[in-house]
Amino acid sequence: MQRLLYISTARTTVTQDMIDDILRVSRRNNAAAGITGLLVVGGKRFLQVLEGTDLAIAQTFDRIQRDPRHFAMVNLARQSITERSFGDWAMGYHTGGTTTSDDPSTMVAALIAPIEDATLRGYFSGFADLHMATKPAKAA
Ligand SMILES: Cc1cc2nc3c(=O)[nH]c(=O)nc-3n(C[C@H](O)[C@H](O)[C@H](O)COP(=O)(O)O)c2cc1C
C-alpha cells in the first residue's frame, strides 16, 4: 500500500457546491477502489492525503491531477505503508485555515491550524517538517 500527500490550488473561488461535489464523487469512487484519506480545504488551497493499493492510488491520482478545478500540485510525501492512518474515511473532510504564503510548509501549517484533533494535526505537521527537512539549507 501507498500513502500520498499533496497540496494544490483551486483555479476559481472554492464554493461549498464544489466541495460537496468533490466529496460526493470521491467517496463513491474511493469506497469502490479501497482508497481512504482526508481532504482539507482552506481558501483556494487543497491538502489531500490518499492511501490504498499502489494501483488504486496511481489510477485515482492520475484523475485528480488532470482535474481542471485545481493546479500547481506539490507532492509532499509518497510512502509505502502497511497500515492505514485514515482507514475510517473514504474521504474525510476538514475546513482549513488560510495564508497568503506560497511556501508549502507554511501552507500546510495554516491549513491544519483549525483542526481540533491534536493527533491529526500532529500527523500533518510531521509532514510539513519532513518537507522542510528535505529542502536544501538556505544560505546564511
Ligand atoms: C482537490 C480534489 C480532490 C479530489 N479527490 C478525489 C478522490 O479522492 N477520489 C476521486 O475519485 N476523485 C477525486 N477528485 C475528483 C477527480 O478529479 C475526478 O473529477 C473524479 O475522480 C472523476 O470521477 P468520475 O469519472 O467517477 O466522474 C478530486 C478532485 C479535486 C479537485
The ligand as a Tripos MOL2 file, in Angstrom:
@<TRIPOS>MOLECULE
LIG
   31    33     1     0     0
SMALL
NO_CHARGES

@<TRIPOS>ATOM
      1 C1         -8.9150   18.5740   -4.6520 C.3       1 LIG1
      2 C2         -9.5750   17.4010   -5.3230 C.ar      1 LIG1
      3 C3         -9.5820   16.1520   -4.7110 C.ar      1 LIG1
      4 C4        -10.1650   15.0560   -5.3200 C.ar      1 LIG1
      5 N1        -10.1410   13.8430   -4.6960 N.ar      1 LIG1
      6 C5        -10.6450   12.7610   -5.3050 C.ar      1 LIG1
      7 C6        -10.5910   11.4720   -4.7060 C.ar      1 LIG1
      8 O1        -10.0720   11.2900   -3.6000 O.2       1 LIG1
      9 N2        -11.1230   10.4210   -5.3900 N.ar      1 LIG1
     10 C7        -11.7050   10.5740   -6.6110 C.ar      1 LIG1
     11 O2        -12.1650    9.5790   -7.1650 O.2       1 LIG1
     12 N3        -11.8070   11.7730   -7.1910 N.ar      1 LIG1
     13 C8        -11.2910   12.8720   -6.5710 C.ar      1 LIG1
     14 N4        -11.4050   14.1060   -7.1660 N.ar      1 LIG1
     15 C9        -12.1810   14.2260   -8.4080 C.3       1 LIG1
     16 C10       -11.4000   13.7620   -9.6210 C.3       1 LIG1
     17 O3        -10.5230   14.7800  -10.0230 O.3       1 LIG1
     18 C11       -12.3570   13.4130  -10.7700 C.3       1 LIG1
     19 O4        -13.1970   14.5050  -11.0550 O.3       1 LIG1
     20 C12       -13.2100   12.2300  -10.4270 C.3       1 LIG1
     21 O5        -12.4510   11.1970   -9.8850 O.3       1 LIG1
     22 C13       -13.9380   11.7030  -11.6910 C.3       1 LIG1
     23 O6        -14.7570   10.6600  -11.3010 O.3       1 LIG1
     24 P1        -15.8670   10.0620  -12.2810 P.3       1 LIG1
     25 O7        -15.1250    9.6210  -13.5270 O.co2     1 LIG1
     26 O8        -16.4560    8.9200  -11.4980 O.co2     1 LIG1
     27 O9        -16.8500   11.1830  -12.5300 O.co2     1 LIG1
     28 C14       -10.7880   15.2120   -6.5770 C.ar      1 LIG1
     29 C15       -10.7910   16.4580   -7.1860 C.ar      1 LIG1
     30 C16       -10.2010   17.5530   -6.5840 C.ar      1 LIG1
     31 C17       -10.2230   18.8930   -7.2610 C.3       1 LIG1
@<TRIPOS>BOND
     1     1     2 1
     2     2     3 ar
     3     2    30 ar
     4     3     4 ar
     5     4     5 ar
     6     4    28 ar
     7     5     6 ar
     8     6     7 ar
     9     6    13 1
    10     7     8 2
    11     7     9 ar
    12     9    10 ar
    13    10    11 2
    14    10    12 ar
    15    12    13 ar
    16    13    14 ar
    17    14    15 1
    18    14    28 ar
    19    15    16 1
    20    16    17 1
    21    16    18 1
    22    18    19 1
    23    18    20 1
    24    20    21 1
    25    20    22 1
    26    22    23 1
    27    23    24 1
    28    24    25 2
    29    24    26 1
    30    24    27 1
    31    28    29 ar
    32    29    30 ar
    33    30    31 1
@<TRIPOS>SUBSTRUCTURE
     1 LIG1         1 GROUP 0 **** ****
